[in-house]
């Protein structure tokens, strides 16, 4: 099964819901950055939340999530958009600990329990929307739940999970976001809470082969889900040699000339996908000519 997400309504429009399978997508991030299990879980949960938040956008809109805790993995930055495309990186990819008291990857210890979660939405307008809340647990799902409640004033429940194989590859990854619409009644809220209290971890559901549609049926109840649409999910970077070239041009003639004199060329590397771009002396001289025109 390839990765994808679904958008849905629940309880006749009283609830907005999203669910995603992100196993291959998070696996791609793990391979590119050679993350160790605790870091893989932290980055994978964050990417899964971000790609579902991307599904809340429209057209060419995009968003950036930054999770900056006081734990050893350091800041994580994730970009996503309305097309199911997501990319992310973590400052210190090789961080891992023994399993925590309940036998799970100790994401809280890796992320830290103090810091901030920031979401910046680029909606194609002159002003960007930015919201920030403090980290409340370091487990990621609780931190996004708190963000939605405080920054966007939307009561939500976020479930995220990543299972990692002994060889560090990703076994299963996915998540869900349930949001109450204005006017949602107490009976509906009570039913949802009852389901949430009885479900198994979302990563286990993914491991068993449950689709995003089925996960929402488990979370909301089989007859309470109306699927709106389905979007493929993938790790995709927007970097290119042309974009990095534009960044080099912005440095100015003097700095580019120093690159030529000292190194005979230049190399740029993308933080998100680790792709490297090389520029020879001729290309750099072309940049200088472009600036002087």
C-alpha positions, -999 to +999 in steps of 0.1 A: +000+000+000+014+034-010+012+064+014-019+086+012-042+106+034-080+111+035-102+141+044-135+132+060-165+145+079-179+127+109-213+126+126-231+144+098-206+173+096-202+179+133-166+167+130-137+172+106-113+143+103-080+134+086-060+102+086-028+093+069-004+064+062+031+078+060+053+047+062+072+051+030+074+089+034+090+087+068+112+059+056+125+081+029+134+108+055+151+081+076+172+069+047+182+104+036+192+116+071+202+083+086+182+089+117+183+066+147+150+052+161+141+079+187+148+107+162+130+088+135+099+086+157+101+123+165+106+134+129+081+109+116+053+120+140+060+156+131+060+150+094+027+130+096+010+159+115+023+184+091+012+166+060-024+163+074-023+200+083-013+206+046-046+189+037-064+217+055-049+241+029-059+249-007-042+252-040-006+264-038-008+272-001+019+257+021+031+256+057+062+252+078+063+236+112+092+242+136+095+222+168+122+236+189+126+217+222+154+216+248+162+179+241+193+166+223+177+161+188+175+199+185+151+218+163+130+200+136+117+218+106+090+204+083+074+218+051+042+206+037+015+217+012-020+209+000-007+183-025+004+157+001+041+167-004+062+169+028+099+172+037+116+176+070+150+175+088+162+174+123+193+191+137+209+160+153+197+128+135+217+103+154+200+104+188+186+073+205+177+061+240+165+029+257+127+024+255+108+044+281+088+030+311+059+019+289+081+001+263+080+028+237+106+050+219+115+078+243+105+107+220+098+130+249+135+127+261+147+134+226+125+164+219+125+179+254+097+192+275+104+229+271+104+249+240+080+259+213+059+246+183+055+272+156+034+269+125+037+294+096+012+293+068+019+308+035-015+314+020-003+333-010-011+366+007+011+395+016+009+385+053+016+350+065-003+334+093+019+324+122+010+306+154+032+295+183+025+275+214+048+260+241+057+224+240+035+207+266+048+171+265+075+165+239+055+135+226+045+155+195+008+145+193-001+162+226+018+192+214-002+195+182-034+190+201-025+219+224-015+240+194-049+235+177-068+243+209-048+274+218-035+289+185-063+280+161-091+277+188-102+243+174-108+215+199-089+186+184-075+151+191-042+142+174-029+106+172+006+100+157+028+069+157+060+055+142+073+019+146+110+013+138+126-020+128+158-033+145+178-022+114+165+014+118+141+013+089+105+023+093+080-005+099+048+016+102+039+053+104+007+072+103-018+093+123-051+110+125-065+144+134-101+148+147-115+183+150-149+194+165-169+218+144-188+247+160-220+235+176-208+199+181-231+185+208-221+168+240-234+134+230-211+133+199-181+145+220-188+117+245-189+091+218-156+102+203-140+103+237-152+068+244-137+056+211-104+074+217-101+058+251-104+023+237-083+023+205-049+009+201-019+030+191-022+043+155+012+029+146-001-006+155-032-001+133-010+009+104+012-022+111-018-044+109-027-030+075-056-007+084-062+019+058-066+056+067-103+052+060-105+022+084-086+041+111-112+068+110-139+042+113-122+028+144-118+063+159-153+077+151-174+046+146-181+026+114-213+045+104-201+079+114-175+086+086-181+103+052-149+103+031-144+135+011-113+128-008-080+110-009-045+124-016-012+106-023+015+114+003+052+116-005+085+130+006+092+157-019+118+185-018+114+217-037+151+224-039+169+228-073+202+239-087+185+271-100+171+280-065+205+276-049+220+295-078+197+324-070+208+323-034+245+324-045+237+354-067+222+372-037+255+370-019+270+396-042+301+399-065+327+400-038+317+368-021+313+349-053+347+361-065+361+347-032+346+313-040+363+313-073+397+325-059+398+302-029+380+271-041+376+273-079+339+266-075+312+261-049+290+234-035+256+238-018+236+212+001+199+211+009+191+206+046+159+188+038+170+162+013+208+164+015+211+168-023+243+185-033+247+210-061+281+219-076+289+251-094+321+253-114+342+285-120+324+292-153+290+291-137+301+314-108+316+338-133+282+337-151+265+347-118+289+377-115+281+388-151+244+385-143+248+408-113+268+434-133+243+436-161 
